[in-house]
Amino acid sequence: MKALVPGGPVMLDGRWRLLRVTARRRIDATPATVWAVLSDHTTWTSWHEDYDEHEAITAQARGLGARFETKEWVLRSRVEVVRWEEGSVLGLTIVQARGLRWLIRSYYTELAVEPVDGEPGSCRVRYSSAFRGTWLFWLLAAYTIGYSLGSIYLDARSSLARLDRHVETGGGTRD
């Protein structure tokens, strides 16, 4: 599966094939506090809406190049950290997928933390996902695009709400 370039073009191969979804949330915690949770992969199953299972598969579990095995619903995938800006940006891409490979060609997710001007104890978190579907995905999406976009957006929003609760309570488990 070919990885997307972060911030790359919306048009690929002369066709509109890239779907992007972005959700944002203000969290009453410092950027450093939120980054500590985002950058610690052992917390991901407690706040990420889709991660049922998650484990590091490389000795390096933080930073650029770290790889993880995840299970989301029926999809098992290996993801790699392809963007890491300490304290502010974490970008992941799927490098191997089992279960839905016939639907998704490439996928990129980015979580970014930034301070809120004038509010030293608050930050804003942006959760963005972009993926390129196969012809079958787009055929199915023609019938369910509202559901597909809505579901992806709601999952991102829900993950940010769970992240907020996780930071607020100092950890915890899924609801």
N, CA, C and O atoms as a DFTB+ gen file, in Angstrom:
700 C
 N C O
     1  1       0.845      -1.163       0.000
     2  2       0.000       0.000       0.000
     3  2       0.895       1.232       0.000
     4  3       1.760       1.360       0.867
     5  1       0.710       2.123      -0.936
     6  2       1.527       3.332      -1.050
     7  2       1.056       4.386      -0.057
     8  3      -0.137       4.681       0.020
     9  1       1.983       4.950       0.699
    10  2       1.638       5.965       1.697
    11  2       1.398       7.318       1.032
    12  3       2.038       7.660       0.037
    13  1       0.478       8.068       1.593
    14  2       0.233       9.431       1.138
    15  2       1.279      10.358       1.722
    16  3       1.784      10.119       2.819
    17  1       1.600      11.398       1.004
    18  2       2.490      12.433       1.525
    19  2       1.645      13.383       2.364
    20  3       0.644      13.905       1.873
    21  1       2.023      13.620       3.618
    22  2       1.239      14.529       4.452
    23  2       1.076      15.891       3.789
    24  3       2.043      16.472       3.297
    25  1      -0.145      16.389       3.780
    26  2      -0.418      17.681       3.178
    27  2      -0.367      17.655       1.662
    28  3      -0.312      18.708       1.027
    29  1      -0.385      16.477       1.079
    30  2      -0.288      16.341      -0.375
    31  2      -1.536      16.817      -1.088
    32  3      -2.498      17.246      -0.452
    33  1      -1.519      16.743      -2.395
    34  2      -2.640      17.246      -3.194
    35  2      -3.912      16.430      -3.017
    36  3      -3.871      15.245      -2.688
    37  1      -5.029      17.085      -3.240
    38  2      -6.318      16.415      -3.152
    39  2      -6.579      15.618      -4.423
    40  3      -7.285      14.611      -4.385
    41  1      -6.019      16.055      -5.544
    42  2      -6.229      15.362      -6.810
    43  2      -5.057      14.416      -7.060
    44  3      -3.901      14.837      -7.041
    45  1      -5.355      13.149      -7.292
    46  2      -4.336      12.161      -7.583
    47  2      -4.584      11.559      -8.957
    48  3      -5.724      11.259      -9.311
    49  1      -3.525      11.384      -9.727
    50  2      -3.628      10.789     -11.060
    51  2      -4.666      11.492     -11.919
    52  3      -5.320      10.861     -12.749
    53  1      -4.822      12.805     -11.720
    54  2      -5.787      13.560     -12.522
    55  2      -7.233      13.311     -12.138
    56  3      -8.148      13.764     -12.827
    57  1      -7.450      12.582     -11.026
    58  2      -8.804      12.273     -10.574
    59  2      -8.946      12.618      -9.110
    60  3      -7.977      12.578      -8.351
    61  1     -10.162      12.958      -8.718
    62  2     -10.430      13.221      -7.303
    63  2     -10.611      11.888      -6.606
    64  3     -11.660      11.256      -6.723
    65  1      -9.598      11.463      -5.885
    66  2      -9.661      10.169      -5.226
    67  2      -9.302      10.221      -3.760
    68  3      -9.262       9.188      -3.092
    69  1      -9.047      11.379      -3.266
    70  2      -8.610      11.496      -1.888
    71  2      -9.731      12.071      -1.045
    72  3     -10.266      13.138      -1.348
    73  1     -10.076      11.374      -0.008
    74  2     -11.124      11.819       0.894
    75  2     -10.463      12.323       2.164
    76  3      -9.638      11.623       2.750
    77  1     -10.813      13.531       2.601
    78  2     -10.236      14.105       3.809
    79  2     -11.335      14.447       4.797
    80  3     -12.392      14.954       4.423
    81  1     -11.071      14.164       6.058
    82  2     -11.994      14.489       7.136
    83  2     -11.165      15.094       8.266
    84  3     -10.112      14.562       8.617
    85  1     -11.636      16.203       8.835
    86  2     -10.923      16.854       9.937
    87  2     -11.899      17.204      11.052
    88  3     -12.981      17.737      10.806
    89  1     -11.500      16.896      12.278
    90  2     -12.269      17.283      13.464
    91  2     -11.310      18.022      14.397
    92  3     -10.113      17.737      14.432
    93  1     -11.856      18.969      15.147
    94  2     -11.046      19.752      16.090
    95  2     -11.736      19.781      17.446
    96  3     -12.959      19.674      17.544
    97  1     -10.918      19.929      18.498
    98  2     -11.492      20.044      19.845
    99  2     -10.536      20.846      20.726
   100  3      -9.320      20.660      20.689
   101  1     -11.117      21.731      21.507
   102  2     -10.376      22.490      22.514
   103  2     -10.377      21.656      23.789
   104  3     -11.421      21.164      24.217
   105  1      -9.196      21.500      24.393
   106  2      -9.055      20.704      25.604
   107  2      -8.449      21.581      26.692
   108  3      -7.483      22.304      26.451
   109  1      -9.023      21.511      27.889
   110  2      -8.533      22.297      29.020
   111  2      -7.350      21.602      29.680
   112  3      -7.449      21.084      30.793
   113  1      -6.238      21.604      28.971
   114  2      -4.982      21.046      29.468
   115  2      -3.868      21.658      28.628
   116  3      -4.109      22.129      27.517
   117  1      -2.682      21.650      29.145
   118  2      -1.569      22.223      28.400
   119  2      -1.235      21.342      27.203
   120  3      -1.515      20.144      27.224
   121  1      -0.638      21.920      26.156
   122  2      -0.212      21.103      25.015
   123  2       0.718      19.965      25.445
   124  3       0.636      18.861      24.906
   125  1       1.601      20.229      26.414
   126  2       2.530      19.190      26.874
   127  2       1.792      18.008      27.504
   128  3       2.176      16.856      27.299
   129  1       0.736      18.288      28.269
   130  2      -0.047      17.225      28.896
   131  2      -0.745      16.369      27.845
   132  3      -0.727      15.140      27.925
   133  1      -1.356      17.019      26.864
   134  2      -2.056      16.292      25.806
   135  2      -1.053      15.527      24.943
   136  3      -1.310      14.383      24.568
   137  1       0.082      16.144      24.625
   138  2       1.099      15.464      23.826
   139  2       1.605      14.209      24.538
   140  3       1.869      13.196      23.890
   141  1       1.742      14.269      25.863
   142  2       2.202      13.098      26.620
   143  2       1.265      11.914      26.403
   144  3       1.721      10.772      26.338
   145  1      -0.033      12.170      26.292
   146  2      -1.000      11.096      26.040
   147  2      -0.924      10.645      24.578
   148  3      -0.856       9.447      24.301
   149  1      -0.937      11.603      23.640
   150  2      -0.907      11.253      22.217
   151  2       0.346      10.470      21.832
   152  3       0.284       9.538      21.029
   153  1       1.475      10.852      22.407
   154  2       2.738      10.230      22.013
   155  2       3.007       8.909      22.730
   156  3       3.988       8.231      22.426
   157  1       2.156       8.542      23.667
   158  2       2.297       7.278      24.391
   159  2       1.323       6.259      23.790
   160  3       0.132       6.266      24.101
   161  1       1.835       5.401      22.944
   162  2       0.970       4.457      22.219
   163  2       0.187       3.534      23.146
   164  3      -0.841       2.995      22.738
   165  1       0.641       3.338      24.375
   166  2      -0.086       2.445      25.285
   167  2      -1.432       3.022      25.713
   168  3      -2.264       2.298      26.260
   169  1      -1.661       4.319      25.471
   170  2      -2.947       4.935      25.818
   171  2      -3.955       4.889      24.674
   172  3      -5.135       5.166      24.887
   173  1      -3.518       4.549      23.479
   174  2      -4.370       4.705      22.302
   175  2      -5.686       3.931      22.368
   176  3      -6.720       4.449      21.947
   177  1      -5.668       2.713      22.882
   178  2      -6.927       1.952      22.930
   179  2      -7.906       2.532      23.941
   180  3      -9.102       2.251      23.868
   181  1      -7.423       3.335      24.881
   182  2      -8.334       3.909      25.873
   183  2      -9.055       5.148      25.356
   184  3     -10.103       5.510      25.889
   185  1      -8.515       5.808      24.324
   186  2      -9.197       7.011      23.827
   187  2      -9.537       6.973      22.342
   188  3     -10.412       7.719      21.902
   189  1      -8.878       6.134      21.562
   190  2      -9.176       6.100      20.123
   191  2     -10.438       5.285      19.869
   192  3     -10.551       4.144      20.315
   193  1     -11.374       5.875      19.155
   194  2     -12.683       5.259      18.908
   195  2     -12.582       3.879      18.260
   196  3     -13.356       2.983      18.597
   197  1     -11.645       3.698      17.341
   198  2     -11.615       2.479      16.545
   199  2     -10.633       1.407      17.006
   200  3     -10.794       0.240      16.652
   201  1      -9.628       1.774      17.782
   202  2      -8.602       0.803      18.136
   203  2      -9.099      -0.152      19.210
   204  3      -9.268       0.232      20.367
   205  1      -9.332      -1.406      18.815
   206  2      -9.714      -2.449      19.761
   207  2      -8.474      -3.079      20.381
   208  3      -8.458      -3.425      21.562
   209  1      -7.433      -3.223      19.562
   210  2      -6.155      -3.764      20.016
   211  2      -5.055      -2.932      19.384
   212  3      -5.219      -2.396      18.288
   213  1      -3.931      -2.827      20.081
   214  2      -2.831      -2.022      19.574
   215  2      -1.553      -2.414      20.289
   216  3      -1.528      -2.472      21.518
   217  1      -0.479      -2.689      19.535
   218  2       0.785      -3.006      20.168
   219  2       1.954      -2.610      19.271
   220  3       1.856      -2.661      18.045
   221  1       3.051      -2.218      19.894
   222  2       4.262      -1.866      19.154
   223  2       4.879      -3.138      18.582
   224  3       4.910      -4.172      19.249
   225  1       5.372      -3.060      17.341
   226  2       6.020      -4.221      16.727
   227  2       7.481      -3.925      16.393
   228  3       8.171      -4.764      15.813
   229  1       7.946      -2.744      16.755
   230  2       9.357      -2.393      16.621
   231  2       9.881      -2.051      18.010
   232  3       9.113      -1.694      18.904
   233  1      11.192      -2.164      18.180
   234  2      11.791      -1.830      19.480
   235  2      11.538      -0.361      19.812
   236  3      11.346       0.001      20.972
   237  1      11.540       0.465      18.790
   238  2      11.261       1.892      18.962
   239  2       9.751       2.084      18.950
   240  3       9.100       1.793      17.946
   241  1       9.184       2.572      20.052
   242  2       7.727       2.759      20.141
   243  2       7.326       4.232      20.110
   244  3       6.145       4.555      20.237
   245  1       8.288       5.116      19.942
   246  2       8.025       6.564      19.852
   247  2       8.845       7.131      18.707
   248  3       9.951       6.669      18.428
   249  1       8.293       8.126      18.055
   250  2       9.051       8.843      17.047
   251  2       8.924       8.271      15.652
   252  3       8.257       7.264      15.418
   253  1       9.582       8.944      14.743
   254  2       9.565       8.597      13.331
   255  2      10.037       7.160      13.115
   256  3      11.081       6.757      13.629
   257  1       9.265       6.397      12.357
   258  2       9.634       5.023      12.047
   259  2       9.048       3.974      12.972
   260  3       9.121       2.783      12.666
   261  1       8.474       4.375      14.086
   262  2       7.857       3.396      15.000
   263  2       6.697       2.719      14.272
   264  3       5.960       3.374      13.535
   265  1       6.533       1.425      14.473
   266  2       5.450       0.669      13.822
   267  2       4.612      -0.050      14.868
   268  3       5.093      -0.456      15.926
   269  1       3.321      -0.191      14.520
   270  2       2.358      -0.796      15.424
   271  2       1.430      -1.722      14.661
   272  3       1.176      -1.524      13.473
   273  1       0.925      -2.733      15.353
   274  2      -0.116      -3.603      14.816
   275  2      -1.411      -3.181      15.495
   276  3      -1.469      -3.097      16.722
   277  1      -2.446      -2.916      14.712
   278  2      -3.719      -2.478      15.276
   279  2      -4.850      -3.368      14.782
   280  3      -4.768      -3.982      13.718
   281  1      -5.894      -3.418      15.575
   282  2      -7.118      -4.099      15.159
   283  2      -8.250      -3.109      15.352
   284  3      -8.464      -2.582      16.444
   285  1      -8.963      -2.872      14.272
   286  2     -10.130      -1.995      14.284
   287  2     -11.257      -2.760      13.606
   288  3     -11.182      -3.045      12.410
   289  1     -12.286      -3.090      14.348
   290  2     -13.430      -3.785      13.809
   291  2     -12.955      -5.039      13.093
   292  3     -12.493      -5.958      13.768
   293  1     -13.037      -5.139      11.754
   294  2     -12.569      -6.313      11.022
   295  2     -11.208      -6.092      10.381
   296  3     -10.671      -6.998       9.743
   297  1     -10.650      -4.916      10.540
   298  2      -9.393      -4.566       9.883
   299  2      -8.209      -4.747      10.825
   300  3      -8.175      -4.190      11.922
   301  1      -7.257      -5.525      10.382
   302  2      -5.979      -5.629      11.082
   303  2      -4.976      -4.919      10.190
   304  3      -4.903      -5.174       8.988
   305  1      -4.209      -4.031      10.789
   306  2      -3.250      -3.289       9.970
   307  2      -1.974      -3.011      10.736
   308  3      -1.924      -3.049      11.965
   309  1      -0.954      -2.731       9.959
   310  2       0.308      -2.266      10.514
   311  2       0.427      -0.806      10.124
   312  3       0.313      -0.446       8.952
   313  1       0.659       0.028      11.124
   314  2       0.790       1.458      10.874
   315  2       2.192       1.907      11.261
   316  3       2.839       1.313      12.123
   317  1       2.646       2.972      10.603
   318  2       3.973       3.512      10.865
   319  2       3.869       5.014      11.105
   320  3       3.086       5.709      10.457
   321  1       4.664       5.496      12.037
   322  2       4.753       6.934      12.279
   323  2       5.617       7.516      11.166
   324  3       6.804       7.206      11.064
   325  1       5.015       8.361      10.336
   326  2       5.729       8.958       9.203
   327  2       5.933      10.463       9.375
   328  3       6.624      11.101       8.580
   329  1       5.331      11.012      10.410
   330  2       5.564      12.419      10.737
   331  2       5.579      12.550      12.259
   332  3       4.667      12.086      12.943
   333  1       6.615      13.179      12.769
   334  2       6.763      13.348      14.214
   335  2       7.432      14.681      14.460
   336  3       8.605      14.868      14.137
   337  1       6.696      15.588      15.021
   338  2       7.249      16.867      15.452
   339  2       7.032      16.903      16.962
   340  3       5.923      17.151      17.436
   341  1       8.093      16.656      17.698
   342  2       8.008      16.518      19.152
   343  2       7.165      17.623      19.778
   344  3       7.425      18.812      19.591
   345  1       6.150      17.201      20.524
   346  2       5.288      18.135      21.228
   347  2       4.132      18.688      20.440
   348  3       3.300      19.411      20.987
   349  1       4.058      18.355      19.118
   350  2       2.974      18.983      18.355
   351  2       2.300      18.136      17.281
   352  3       1.086      18.258      17.119
   353  1       3.009      17.283      16.534
   354  2       2.378      16.571      15.414
   355  2       2.797      15.106      15.379
   356  3       3.975      14.772      15.501
   357  1       1.798      14.242      15.210
   358  2       1.991      12.803      15.057
   359  2       1.226      12.374      13.817
   360  3       0.009      12.547      13.752
   361  1       1.922      11.816      12.831
   362  2       1.269      11.352      11.605
   363  2       1.511       9.874      11.390
   364  3       2.643       9.402      11.494
   365  1       0.439       9.134      11.087
   366  2       0.501       7.687      10.889
   367  2      -0.022       7.317       9.510
   368  3      -0.939       7.954       8.992
   369  1       0.562       6.292       8.924
   370  2       0.034       5.759       7.681
   371  2      -0.033       4.241       7.777
   372  3       0.753       3.619       8.492
   373  1      -0.968       3.656       7.058
   374  2      -1.067       2.195       7.009
   375  2      -0.030       1.688       6.017
   376  3       0.007       2.131       4.869
   377  1       0.814       0.757       6.460
   378  2       1.808       0.166       5.569
   379  2       1.408      -1.242       5.135
   380  3       1.916      -1.762       4.142
   381  1       0.502      -1.848       5.882
   382  2      -0.013      -3.171       5.521
   383  2      -1.393      -3.326       6.143
   384  3      -1.580      -3.060       7.331
   385  1      -2.360      -3.760       5.333
   386  2      -3.725      -3.927       5.859
   387  2      -4.269      -5.283       5.460
   388  3      -4.041      -5.769       4.352
   389  1      -4.993      -5.878       6.388
   390  2      -5.681      -7.143       6.116
   391  2      -7.142      -6.927       6.487
   392  3      -7.442      -6.417       7.566
   393  1      -8.025      -7.304       5.622
   394  2      -9.450      -7.194       5.916
   395  2     -10.183      -6.264       4.970
   396  3     -11.247      -6.617       4.462
   397  1      -9.638      -5.087       4.722
   398  2     -10.314      -4.139       3.834
   399  2      -9.399      -3.635       2.722
   400  3      -9.648      -2.571       2.155
   401  1      -8.352      -4.377       2.406
   402  2      -7.396      -3.956       1.374
   403  2      -8.085      -3.698       0.039
   404  3      -7.639      -2.851      -0.734
   405  1      -9.145      -4.405      -0.233
   406  2      -9.859      -4.238      -1.495
   407  2     -10.654      -2.940      -1.537
   408  3     -11.219      -2.600      -2.576
   409  1     -10.708      -2.201      -0.414
   410  2     -11.418      -0.920      -0.389
   411  2     -10.494       0.298      -0.304
   412  3     -10.783       1.334      -0.901
   413  1      -9.394       0.180       0.430
   414  2      -8.551       1.344       0.702
   415  2      -7.142       1.123       0.149
   416  3      -6.489       0.126       0.457
   417  1      -6.687       2.075      -0.674
   418  2      -5.331       2.008      -1.234
   419  2      -4.295       2.595      -0.276
   420  3      -3.250       1.987      -0.045
   421  1      -4.572       3.746       0.271
   422  2      -3.628       4.387       1.185
   423  2      -4.392       5.222       2.203
   424  3      -5.513       5.666       1.956
   425  1      -3.762       5.423       3.345
   426  2      -4.439       6.088       4.454
   427  2      -3.414       6.855       5.273
   428  3      -2.314       6.361       5.521
   429  1      -3.770       8.051       5.690
   430  2      -2.893       8.881       6.525
   431  2      -3.747       9.566       7.578
   432  3      -4.789      10.140       7.260
   433  1      -3.307       9.508       8.844
   434  2      -3.973      10.197       9.946
   435  2      -2.956      11.087      10.636
   436  3      -1.804      10.706      10.846
   437  1      -3.411      12.284      10.984
   438  2      -2.527      13.215      11.668
   439  2      -3.231      13.803      12.882
   440  3      -4.384      14.229      12.804
   441  1      -2.525      13.820      13.998
   442  2      -2.997      14.458      15.223
   443  2      -2.044      15.601      15.528
   444  3      -0.833      15.404      15.627
   445  1      -2.599      16.797      15.676
   446  2      -1.769      17.975      15.931
   447  2      -2.277      18.693      17.169
   448  3      -3.483      18.833      17.368
   449  1      -1.347      19.148      17.999
   450  2      -1.659      19.869      19.233
   451  2      -1.068      21.266      19.121
   452  3       0.097      21.438      18.763
   453  1      -1.888      22.255      19.432
   454  2      -1.377      23.631      19.415
   455  2      -1.969      24.408      20.582
   456  3      -3.104      24.157      20.988
   457  1      -1.203      25.350      21.122
   458  2      -1.719      26.150      22.233
   459  2      -2.835      27.076      21.762
   460  3      -2.902      27.437      20.587
   461  1      -3.709      27.455      22.690
   462  2      -4.762      28.429      22.406
   463  2      -4.240      29.784      22.882
   464  3      -3.909      29.949      24.056
   465  1      -4.167      30.751      21.969
   466  2      -3.663      32.081      22.329
   467  2      -4.449      32.672      23.497
   468  3      -5.680      32.645      23.511
   469  1      -3.724      33.198      24.463
   470  2      -4.353      33.851      25.609
   471  2      -4.896      32.909      26.663
   472  3      -5.446      33.358      27.669
   473  1      -4.748      31.585      26.445
   474  2      -5.236      30.603      27.412
   475  2      -4.122      29.581      27.675
   476  3      -4.101      28.516      27.057
   477  1      -3.206      29.899      28.580
   478  2      -2.037      29.044      28.792
   479  2      -2.353      27.614      29.244
   480  3      -1.521      26.728      29.049
   481  1      -3.503      27.362      29.829
   482  2      -3.855      26.021      30.289
   483  2      -4.735      25.261      29.319
   484  3      -5.344      24.259      29.693
   485  1      -4.812      25.724      28.067
   486  2      -5.673      25.075      27.066
   487  2      -4.911      24.826      25.777
   488  3      -3.900      25.467      25.488
   489  1      -5.426      23.880      25.017
   490  2      -4.856      23.621      23.697
   491  2      -5.966      23.191      22.751
   492  3      -7.084      22.895      23.174
   493  1      -5.646      23.162      21.487
   494  2      -6.575      22.715      20.457
   495  2      -5.935      21.500      19.795
   496  3      -4.750      21.516      19.459
   497  1      -6.727      20.448      19.610
   498  2      -6.240      19.232      18.957
   499  2      -6.982      19.066      17.646
   500  3      -8.207      19.175      17.590
   501  1      -6.224      18.799      16.594
   502  2      -6.801      18.564      15.267
   503  2      -6.543      17.113      14.893
   504  3      -5.414      16.631      14.977
   505  1      -7.604      16.420      14.478
   506  2      -7.531      15.026      14.056
   507  2      -7.935      15.008      12.587
   508  3      -9.098      15.241      12.258
   509  1      -6.984      14.733      11.710
   510  2      -7.261      14.721      10.273
   511  2      -6.968      13.344       9.708
   512  3      -5.980      12.709      10.075
   513  1      -7.826      12.890       8.821
   514  2      -7.599      11.629       8.122
   515  2      -7.787      11.863       6.632
   516  3      -8.667      12.614       6.210
   517  1      -6.960      11.218       5.860
   518  2      -7.086      11.279       4.401
   519  2      -6.843       9.876       3.872
   520  3      -5.911       9.195       4.300
   521  1      -7.678       9.451       2.947
   522  2      -7.413       8.154       2.351
   523  2      -7.833       8.120       0.895
   524  3      -8.666       8.899       0.432
   525  1      -7.224       7.191       0.207
   526  2      -7.479       6.990      -1.219
   527  2      -8.139       5.627      -1.362
   528  3      -7.577       4.608      -0.958
   529  1      -9.321       5.617      -1.933
   530  2     -10.060       4.372      -2.080
   531  2      -9.836       3.708      -3.424
   532  3      -9.379       4.336      -4.379
   533  1     -10.166       2.426      -3.482
   534  2     -10.124       1.679      -4.743
   535  2     -11.395       1.993      -5.530
   536  3     -12.281       2.687      -5.032
   537  1     -11.481       1.490      -6.737
   538  2     -12.686       1.717      -7.554
   539  2     -13.902       1.151      -6.845
   540  3     -14.989       1.717      -6.952
   541  1     -13.746       0.035      -6.114
   542  2     -14.874      -0.564      -5.412
   543  2     -15.341       0.338      -4.265
   544  3     -16.542       0.472      -4.027
   545  1     -14.388       0.956      -3.554
   546  2     -14.752       1.897      -2.497
   547  2     -15.624       3.012      -3.067
   548  3     -16.675       3.334      -2.514
   549  1     -15.178       3.597      -4.178
   550  2     -15.916       4.734      -4.746
   551  2     -17.277       4.303      -5.288
   552  3     -18.238       5.071      -5.241
   553  1     -17.362       3.072      -5.804
   554  2     -18.656       2.557      -6.249
   555  2     -19.608       2.420      -5.060
   556  3     -20.765       2.834      -5.136
   557  1     -19.119       1.840      -3.963
   558  2     -19.939       1.714      -2.759
   559  2     -20.237       3.083      -2.151
   560  3     -21.335       3.322      -1.650
   561  1     -19.254       3.974      -2.200
   562  2     -19.431       5.308      -1.619
   563  2     -20.506       6.099      -2.355
   564  3     -21.156       6.960      -1.761
   565  1     -20.695       5.820      -3.624
   566  2     -21.731       6.533      -4.384
   567  2     -23.104       6.297      -3.750
   568  3     -23.990       7.147      -3.840
   569  1     -23.270       5.156      -3.121
   570  2     -24.537       4.833      -2.475
   571  2     -24.563       5.200      -0.991
   572  3     -25.629       5.413      -0.414
   573  1     -23.377       5.272      -0.383
   574  2     -23.335       5.491       1.068
   575  2     -22.442       6.648       1.473
   576  3     -22.015       6.703       2.627
   577  1     -22.139       7.581       0.569
   578  2     -21.159       8.617       0.868
   579  2     -21.534       9.428       2.112
   580  3     -20.660       9.763       2.912
   581  1     -22.791       9.741       2.280
   582  2     -23.198      10.477       3.474
   583  2     -22.890       9.697       4.726
   584  3     -22.380      10.251       5.700
   585  1     -23.195       8.417       4.709
   586  2     -22.908       7.566       5.860
   587  2     -21.402       7.451       6.076
   588  3     -20.923       7.582       7.202
   589  1     -20.655       7.205       4.996
   590  2     -19.206       7.028       5.103
   591  2     -18.535       8.257       5.673
   592  3     -17.765       8.158       6.629
   593  1     -18.816       9.416       5.099
   594  2     -18.210      10.655       5.591
   595  2     -18.647      10.942       7.015
   596  3     -17.830      11.307       7.861
   597  1     -19.932      10.776       7.279
   598  2     -20.447      11.037       8.620
   599  2     -19.820      10.128       9.650
   600  3     -19.467      10.574      10.741
   601  1     -19.678       8.858       9.317
   602  2     -19.110       7.890      10.240
   603  2     -17.648       8.206      10.543
   604  3     -17.231       8.152      11.700
   605  1     -16.872       8.533       9.522
   606  2     -15.456       8.849       9.723
   607  2     -15.322      10.109      10.574
   608  3     -14.499      10.161      11.488
   609  1     -16.130      11.120      10.273
   610  2     -16.082      12.377      11.021
   611  2     -16.504      12.154      12.478
   612  3     -15.861      12.660      13.398
   613  1     -17.581      11.398      12.681
   614  2     -18.042      11.139      14.043
   615  2     -17.038      10.309      14.836
   616  3     -16.877      10.519      16.039
   617  1     -16.358       9.366      14.173
   618  2     -15.311       8.595      14.854
   619  2     -14.173       9.510      15.296
   620  3     -13.648       9.360      16.399
   621  1     -13.788      10.458      14.438
   622  2     -12.720      11.404      14.790
   623  2     -13.158      12.275      15.960
   624  3     -12.395      12.477      16.904
   625  1     -14.378      12.789      15.904
   626  2     -14.891      13.620      17.004
   627  2     -14.979      12.824      18.300
   628  3     -14.609      13.316      19.366
   629  1     -15.466      11.607      18.203
   630  2     -15.584      10.761      19.386
   631  2     -14.211      10.461      19.986
   632  3     -14.053      10.456      21.207
   633  1     -13.218      10.212      19.130
   634  2     -11.864       9.959      19.621
   635  2     -11.327      11.174      20.357
   636  3     -10.679      11.029      21.394
   637  1     -11.588      12.375      19.837
   638  2     -11.125      13.584      20.513
   639  2     -11.837      13.781      21.844
   640  3     -11.216      14.219      22.813
   641  1     -13.125      13.466      21.909
   642  2     -13.862      13.567      23.172
   643  2     -13.295      12.576      24.187
   644  3     -13.152      12.910      25.363
   645  1     -12.973      11.368      23.747
   646  2     -12.385      10.357      24.635
   647  2     -10.997      10.797      25.099
   648  3     -10.623      10.597      26.254
   649  1     -10.238      11.403      24.172
   650  2      -8.920      11.933      24.531
   651  2      -9.068      12.998      25.610
   652  3      -8.308      13.008      26.579
   653  1     -10.030      13.887      25.454
   654  2     -10.301      14.944      26.427
   655  2     -10.587      14.332      27.804
   656  3     -10.013      14.760      28.805
   657  1     -11.477      13.330      27.853
   658  2     -11.806      12.672      29.122
   659  2     -10.587      11.960      29.715
   660  3     -10.366      11.979      30.926
   661  1      -9.803      11.332      28.834
   662  2      -8.609      10.612      29.289
   663  2      -7.635      11.589      29.961
   664  3      -7.100      11.305      31.032
   665  1      -7.416      12.733      29.323
   666  2      -6.507      13.747      29.886
   667  2      -7.086      14.298      31.182
   668  3      -6.372      14.445      32.174
   669  1      -8.376      14.601      31.171
   670  2      -9.050      15.187      32.341
   671  2      -8.984      14.275      33.558
   672  3      -8.793      14.747      34.679
   673  1      -9.139      12.979      33.347
   674  2      -9.162      12.035      34.473
   675  2      -7.786      11.449      34.785
   676  3      -7.636      10.682      35.736
   677  1      -6.801      11.803      33.997
   678  2      -5.458      11.273      34.234
   679  2      -5.306       9.833      33.800
   680  3      -4.491       9.094      34.352
   681  1      -6.072       9.438      32.835
   682  2      -6.016       8.057      32.336
   683  2      -7.379       7.437      32.409
   684  3      -8.381       8.149      32.470
   685  1      -7.438       6.160      32.404
   686  2      -8.731       5.508      32.505
   687  2      -8.944       4.562      31.344
   688  3      -8.054       4.324      30.528
   689  1     -10.137       4.038      31.298
   690  2     -10.454       3.050      30.267
   691  2     -11.558       3.565      29.377
   692  3     -12.122       4.635      29.602
   693  1     -11.848       2.788      28.375
   694  2     -12.912       3.134      27.429
   695  2     -14.257       3.106      28.111
   696  3     -14.479       2.366      29.070
   697  1     -15.167       3.945      27.584
   698  2     -16.563       3.920      28.075
   699  2     -17.278       2.729      27.526
   700  3     -18.457       2.527      27.817
